[in-house]
Amino acid sequence: MVRFEVHPNQRSELPVIACEAPIHDIRRVRSSSGIATKRFVILTKVHWLDATWEVDLTLADRSLMGFRMLIGREAVRGRVLVDPSQSYIGGRPRKKKKKN
């Protein structure tokens, strides 16, 4: 088993969601800078528009990165067609109301 925390809101440390999942695998992953590290892999469900499927997810600290989670091409292969010229085809996320 592995325990980890998820920060679902981009550019915010709150809320923090504590998670636990069985370790599916341990893989050597090479970053975009060329550094290879071993990472825990868990199986988790992805829900995208009206579809849900299971994917392998490697765990890494992305707190200093621009995006907290990346979806790899293997996770979407045969399910999603990516058009880099488009944005928010499935709709923009709902904005939370500000408290006065």
C-alpha positions as a printed Julia matrix, in Angstrom:
100×3 Matrix{Float64}:
   0.0    0.0     0.0
   1.04   3.59   -0.57
  -0.27   6.74    1.08
  -0.16  10.1    -0.65
  -1.84  13.49   -0.62
  -3.7   15.15   -3.48
  -4.13  18.91   -3.88
  -6.99  19.07   -6.41
  -7.04  22.84   -6.88
  -4.33  24.18   -9.17
  -2.07  26.79   -7.54
  -3.54  26.13   -4.09
  -2.37  24.0    -1.2
  -5.94  23.58    0.1
  -7.83  21.38    0.28
  -5.6   18.39    0.94
  -7.08  14.95    0.32
  -5.33  12.02    2.0
  -5.36   8.89   -0.19
  -4.28   5.28    0.07
  -4.03   2.72   -2.73
  -2.49  -0.67   -3.4
   0.85  -0.53   -5.23
   0.29  -1.91   -8.72
   3.92  -1.66   -9.87
   7.2    0.22   -9.43
   8.58   1.67  -12.66
  11.6    3.59  -13.77
  10.39   6.83  -15.37
  12.53   9.36  -17.21
  11.55  13.02  -16.74
  11.6   15.6   -19.53
  15.0   16.74  -18.2
  16.35  13.2   -18.72
  16.58  12.18  -15.04
  15.33   8.63  -14.35
  13.64   7.81  -11.04
  11.67   4.87   -9.69
   8.01   5.67   -9.05
   5.12   3.84   -7.46
   2.28   3.02   -9.86
  -1.34   2.75   -8.77
  -4.47   1.88  -10.72
  -7.14   4.56  -10.64
 -10.24   5.52  -12.58
 -10.3    8.51  -14.91
 -13.62  10.18  -15.65
 -13.55  12.32  -18.78
 -16.77  13.75  -20.21
 -19.15  10.75  -20.25
 -16.52   7.99  -20.14
 -14.76   6.28  -17.22
 -11.82   3.88  -17.47
  -8.92   2.59  -15.39
  -5.37   3.87  -15.92
  -1.9    3.34  -14.49
  -0.87   6.44  -12.54
   2.7    7.09  -11.42
   3.08   9.08   -8.22
   5.48  12.03   -8.17
   5.76  15.33   -6.32
   4.6   17.94   -8.83
   4.12  20.77   -6.32
   6.64  22.97   -8.16
   5.29  22.14  -11.62
   2.76  24.1   -13.67
   0.28  21.22  -13.65
  -0.34  18.84  -10.75
  -1.26  15.88  -12.94
  -0.43  14.79  -16.46
  -2.45  12.32  -18.51
  -0.13  10.27  -20.7
  -0.78   9.06  -24.21
  -1.12   5.44  -23.07
  -3.97   6.46  -20.74
  -5.98   8.0   -23.6
  -4.89   5.79  -26.51
  -7.94   4.57  -28.48
 -10.33   6.62  -26.3
  -9.64  10.31  -26.88
  -8.62  12.27  -29.95
  -6.48  15.28  -28.99
  -6.8   18.43  -31.08
  -4.1   20.86  -29.89
  -5.82  23.75  -31.67
  -8.87  23.47  -29.4
  -9.47  24.24  -25.7
 -12.22  23.24  -23.27
 -14.2   21.2   -25.83
 -15.91  19.43  -22.92
 -16.74  22.74  -21.26
 -14.88  24.97  -18.83
 -14.7   23.95  -15.18
 -17.25  25.7   -12.99
 -15.86  28.67  -11.11
 -16.37  28.6    -7.37
 -18.3   31.49   -5.88
 -16.17  33.84   -3.81
 -17.17  34.28   -0.18
 -17.82  37.89    0.81
